[in-house]
């Protein structure tokens, strides 16, 4: 059984991944007529990529411990 702590990490990883997918597949193309919004979505996508990578590492670490 997963600990609540590991479950929380996995749940957040799922949310960040879904958000990143929406940004890349929808929000960027929807904002194609606004340079400021394009820059915002690109920056947010980079932030989300970093969050996904960090959460992935944490989940792996805790899975190896369990």
C-alpha positions, 0 to 999 in steps of 0.5 A: 500500500502507498503511503499518503505522502507518496500518494500526494506526490503522485497525485500532484505529478498527475495534475502537473502533467495534465496541466502541461499537456493542456498548455502545449496542446491547447493554450499555446495555439489558442493564444497565437494572436497575442505575443504576450500570452504566447510568452506567458504560456511558454514560460508556464510550460517550462515551469511545469516541465521542471515541476514534472521532472522534480516530482518524477524524481521524488516519486521514484525515490519514494518508490525505491524506498518502499 
